[in-house]
Amino acid sequence: MRICQIAAEVTPFAKTGGLGDVVAGLSSFLARDGHDVRVFLPFYGQIAKRTETFTPVDFVRNVPIAIGPRHFTFSLLTGQLPGSDLWIYFVDCPELFGQDKIYQGDLIDWVRFAVLTRAAFESCERMGWGPDVVHCHDWHTALAPILLKALYGWDRLFDRTRTVLTIHNLGYQGQVLAGVVVDALGLGSHIHWLDGADLAAGRFNFMKTGLLHADFVTAVSRTYAKEIQTPEFGFGLDGLLRARSDRLVGIVNGVDYGEWNPEIDPHLFYHYSSQDLAGKWNCKRNLLREVGLDERTAAPVVGIVSRLTPQKGFDLCFDVLPEILARRDLRLVVLGSGESRYEEFFYLLQSLFPGKAWFYRGFNEPLAHRIEAGADLFLMPSKFEPCGLNQMYSLKYGTPPIVHKTGGLADTVELFDSAPGTGTGFVFDHFAPHGLRWALDYALDTFPHRPIWEKLMANGMAQDFSWDRQGKEYVELYGRLVG
């Protein structure tokens, strides 16, 4: 199949979270599987500073695109995804993408990503390449389905093209004032295709427009696909998603075991597998030494690697972690950044519990890998989590996750039952301090029982969330659409 991917992020060129990992991982799998995959990504300023060579596409130079009264031109560059045969097409429009920052706020970004989406179609035309599927990701490129109909429906090249929109996080929708936007996008003569209530209120919603017009919608886990059809997690779009439920499916994200694998991870000083765990214990001692904690302790190490935001559930930690650290023998190693109240909380824990708690503000990729390998438990108490990746990394690294039963966490972590020896982690149902406290106590009580613990580790390490497995669900979906 011919598959066009359009996204605001592709790892390693542009990444702020899991979106970039998913687009890169899925596209690489599809290319390995024999499909003709072309990925379109803005040529951000930060990409221009990389050491790779990016080659101009001679027949896509200085192509004009008008967004209302504003006129832009773009050219196309291409470069290879590291470690893959996949080629990425970069939309070079310095006026819009020349700055390093990926996102600049919806009031600016709607223009930037509208141009990206238009540029993908314009490039396909100049390539003479009619995709079977245009796969757009999150609100940034959610205009693709309606623009295909409204602006490019005349071109027989796209006669067989079908569209898929993946929701990575419904909390971000691209909401702007409708007054100027509708005509600027060339949709003024197609007003009947847009949401009438929004227009009456003077709003235009990129995500909602995509949901209305995509041939199929996917969410990044099965449970998240159900949750977003409820008022609690639907962010105002639950009614529309229920109406389109026959065209909505959840597919759990895959992970890149070439990058996240304790047997070969270049960021680790020791390697290990489920058959030989000696390196795991060496990784633990090395981590404690690296962060300045006593490496001789037998106490369990709880790791956190996360953005520090309300979504990630750290409000629960305010009551629970000080109390747990005061009455239990454990070590806490935290890597993350975000809202000041969470950062200040983890700094406070470090001050109140010297020798037991440690906090690194910011992001450090090698340290993230070493926490996954060196910790005994991984804490991820998200209030909601469309899919999540760290819990899947943790399973592979033999680091049982402690998670709230929501979204992708519910789909990828099974509550451990020591009697039959089944399950992969510690899952609490209720997003409340008592739920988190119960899960932590259960995990800490289980840890000293070494044969049981190693069975739990082995269960997690045996899980397969590779793209070679998860990607097949997308291939099946594409096949259903194109017939």
N, C-alpha and C positions, 0 to 999 in steps of 0.2 A: 504493500500500500504506500501511497504518497502522503506523508503526514507533515503538516506545517505546525510548528509550535511557536507561539508568540508569548513572551513573558518579560516582566520587568527585571527578573533576576535569573542568572544561571551561574552556578558555582563552577569554577573558582573566580570567574570574571566579575561577578556582582552578587553579593549575598548580604542579607541582613538577618535571615532566619531560614526556616526549612524550605521555603518556596524555591530558592535557588538550587538546593540539593535535589529536590524532587524533579525539577525540569531537567537538570543534568543527568540524573540517574535514569529516569524514564526514557529520555531521548537516546542515551547511550545504549540502553537495552534494546530499544526498537531498531537502532542501526545494526546492532549485533544480530538481531533476529532477521535481518535481510530487508528491512523496509527503507524506503527513500525518505529520510528525515531531514528537514531544514528548519533550523531554529533561528528566530529573529529576536535580537536583543539590542537595546540602545548602546551606542559607543560612548559610555560615560567617560568623564575626564580621568577617573581612576584606572580605567582599562587602558587608556592611551599611554599611561606611565609604565605599563608592564613591559617585560623584556621580550615577549613574543613578537614575531613579525606578523602584521596584519596586511593582507593583500587586497588592493582595490579590485572590485568587480567592474571591468571596463565598460560594460553595457548598462550599468546602473550608476550613473554619475549626474549630479546636479538635477535631480528629478524634482519638479515643483509640486508642492502640496499647499492648498489654500485652506485655512481654518477661519472662515468668515473673512474679515478684512485683512487678516494677517497671512503673509505669504512666506513659506519656508522652502528650502531645498535640502535634499538629503542625497548622500551617496552611500554605496554599500561596500563594506569591507568584509573579508572572511578570515577566519583563523580556526585552528584545530583545538578541540577540547583536549586538554592534557590527558594522556593515557587512554585515548579513544580514537577511533577512526571517524568520529563525528565532527563535522564542520559547522561552525556557528557563523551566522550572517549578522554583522553589526551595522545598525542604522546610524550613520554618521551625520549628525545635524548639530554642529557646535553651539548654535544659538540656544538649543533646547537641552542638549545632553553634555555640553562641554565641562560643566562643573563636576566635581568629584562626587557630590551627594547623589544618592539614588532617588531619594524622595525629598520634595520641597513643599509639600502641602497640597491639598486637593485643588485649591484655587489656581495653582500653577500647573499641577501635575495632570489635570484633565487635558490640557492642550498637549503636553509632552507625550502622553500615552496614546492620545488620539492620533497623533502623527506617527508614532511607532506602529500602530495597528494599520493605518492607511499605507504606510511604507511597506509593510509585509505584503499586502495585496498588490501594490504597484510593482514590487520586485517580482512577485510571481508572474505577473503579466509579461514583464520584460524577459523573464526566463523562459516563457512559454510553458510553464509548469503548473498544471492544474491539480492541486492537492485533493485527495479523496476526503481528507479530514483536516479541518483547521481546529486546533486545540488551543484554547485561550485559557489563561490562568488568572484568577482573582479579578478584582474590579478594573485593574489597570488596562487589561485587554478585553474586557467583557463586551466592548462595542463590536467586536468582530462579527458576531452573527447578524446584527442589524445592518452594519455597513456592507456586509457581503450582499444582502438583499437590496439595500437602497441605492448603493453607489456602484456595485460591481455585478449586479444581477444581469445586466445587459450582455456581459462577456460570456460567450459560450464555453470559455476555458473553465469556468466555475460551475457548469451545469450539474455535475455530479458531486460537488463539494458539500459535505455535511459538517456541522459544527458541534464541538464539545466544550463546555465551560466547566472548569474545576474550581470549586470553592475551597480555598486553603484556610481562610479565616473570614467568616461572614461579618465580623465586627467592623471590617473596613469595606466601605461600599462606594466611595467616590461620589459624594453628594454635592452638587453645585447648583447655582441659580439657573433656571431654565431659560430666562429671557433671552440671553445672548447665545447660549450654548446650542440650542436646538437648531437654529438657522446656521450657526457657524459649522456645525457638523454635517450640514447638508440634509438634515432630516425634516426641514420645514414642510415639504410637500408630502411627508409620510407621518404627519402628526397623529393619525389614527392608529399607528403602530405603537404609540407610546402610552404610558400610564396616565389616564385622564385625571385622576385625583392628584397625582404629583404635579402635573402641569397647572392645574387649577390653583395649587398652593405655591406655584412658582418654583418648583423643585425639579431637578433632573438627577436620576440615580443610575450610575453606570452599571452597578451590579444587578439592579432590578431589571434594567433593559436587557442585559445579557440573559438573565433567567427567563424572561419572556420569550426570547427568540432563539436560544440555542436548541439544536436538535436533541441534545442530551446534556444532562447536568450530572457531574460527579462531585461527591464530597470525599475528603481524604481518610475517612474510616467509616465502617458500617454504622457504628453507634452515633457518630456525628451526623450522618445523613438522617437519622431518626430525630436527634436532638434539635436540629435546626428547623424542624417542622413544629416545634413547640414555642409558645410565647417567651419562655425563659431564655432560649438560646437562638431564637429566630431573628432578633434585632429588627423586628417590624416586617420581616419578609416571610414569616412562617405561613401565613395564609396562601401566598403565591406558591411556596414550596409544597404545601399540601396539595394544591391544585395541580401541580406538575409531578406529583409523587410517582406516576407511572413512567416518568422520564428522568427519575433521580435515583442514583445508586451510590453506595459507599464502597470505595476501594482503598484499603489500607496502603499507605506509602511503603515503598521499599527503602532499604538502606544499602549503602555502598560498603560491602565487606572487603573491598580492596583497600579502603581507607580506614575502616573500623574493624580490626581483627587482631586480637591479642597475640596471635601466632606470628604476625609479620609487621605489626605497628612500628614504624620508624621512630615514633616519639617515646617509646618505652626502652628502658635499659635492660629489661628482662622480658622474655616472651614465654608464653605458656598456652596450654590447650586443656580441654576437659580430661584428656588422658594423663596429662602431666601438669599438676597445679603448682609445682615448686616455684615457678616464676611469678605466680600470683602473690605469694607471700613475700617474695623479694620486692615486688612492685609496691606492696603496702609499706614495707620498711623504708623503701626509697622515698615514697611520697611523704611519710612522716618526717623524715630527715630533711627533705626539700623545704617543707613549710615550717620547720623549726619546732616540731613536736617530738616527744620521746619515742624513738623507733622501737624501743624494747617492750612497749606495752602489748598486752594481750587483748586489750579492749577493742571492740568493733569500731571501725571508722565509717561514719556516715558522710557521704559526699553530696554536694549540690553543685550543678553547673547550669546556670539559667539566667535569662533576663529577669530582672526583679520588678515585676509588674503585678497588679491585682489578679490578672488572669491566671498567673502561675501559682496562686493559692497561698502566698506567704503571710497573708493576714492570720491564717490559722497558727502560724509559728510564734506569734507574739506571746501567746499564753503558754503554748506547749513546750517549746524548746528550752526556755530558761528552767522550767520545772523539771524536765527530763534530764538536762545537764546537771542539775543540782542533786538528783537522787539516783542517777544511773552512771555507771562507768562506761563512757563512750568518748569518741573524738569526733569533732565536726569540722569538715573542711569545705569551704564555700568559695566558689568562683562565680562572679556575676556583677552586673551593674544595672541601674535603672532608677526607679523613683527614690528620692533621698530618704524617705522614711524607712524603706527596707535596707538601704545601705547603712543608715545610722543604726538600725537594729542589729545587724550582723557585726558592725564595729563594737557595739555595746556588749554583745555576747563574747567577743574576743577579749574585751576588757574585764568583764565579770568572771570569765572562766579561763584565765590564762593557763596554757598547757592542755586545755581541752577543746577550745574553739579557735578557728583561724579563718580569716576572711581576706580575699584578694578582690579588690574593686577593679572591674574592667573585664577584658577578655584576653585569654592567652591560649591559643590552640594547642600547643604541646602540653600545657598543664591540664587542659580539659581531658586529653587522652590519658594522662597519668592519674587523674582523679578517678576516671572510669575504671582503670586497671587496679589502682591501689586501694580504693574504698571497698569495704565489705558490704555496704548498703548504699543505694542511691535514692535520695528523697526527691519526689516530684509530685507535690500535693495539689496539682492544678485545679482551679475552680471549674474551668472547661478547657479542653485540649482537643482541637480538631483531629490531630493525629499524634503528634509528638514523635521525636526520633531518639531522644536520649534514653528513654526506657528500653528501646530496642538495642541501642549500643550496650547498655548495662547488662542486658541478658546475655549478649555475646561475650562480654568480659567477665561473666561469672559474678556479677555484682547485683544481687536481687533488688529490684525496685520496690519502693514504698509509694503507692499511687492512690489517688482518688478515682473511684469508678466512674469515669466519664470519657466520652469521645474515644479516641484511639487508644487511650490507656486501658479502657475496658476491653477493647478488642485484642490487645497484645499481651496483657499480664493477667495470669490466672492465679487466684488466691491459693496459697500453699496449704495443703492438708498433710500434716506429718504422718498420720496413720497409714494411708495408702502410699504416701510419698509422691503425691501429685501436686501440680501447680508450679508457678515460677516466681511468685513474689507475694507482697503483702498489700492487699487491696481493701480500702475502707469505703463503705457505701455513702455515708452521710458527710457532706461538706461542713464539718463542725469540729471544734477543738477536740471533743471527746472521740471523734472518729480517727483523727490523726494520732491522738495519744494511744488509742487502742492498737493501731497498726504498728507504731513504734515499739510499744511494750511487747507485742507479739513477736516482732522481729528480734528484739534484743533478748527475749527469753529463749528463742530458738537457736540463736547464734552459738552458745557454748556446746551444743550437742553436735559434735563434729561430723559423724556419719550422716546424720539427718541433714545438716547444712550442706555437705558436699553433694548429697542427692538433689537438694534444691538448686545448687549451682549448676549441676549437670543438666537438669531439666531446662534451665534457661539457656544454657549454651547450645543445646540441641535444637532450639527454635530456628526457623529459616524465614527471615523477612527480606531476603535478597530481591533485587529487581528482576532476576531471572524467574522468580516465582510470581511476585506481585504484578510485574509488567504484562504477564499473559492475560490478566483480567482486562487490561486496556485493549490488547489486541483483539480479544473476543468482542468487546464493546464496539470497537471500530468496525469489525467485520459485520456485526449486526446492522450498523448504520449504513454501510456502503453496499451491502448485499452481495 
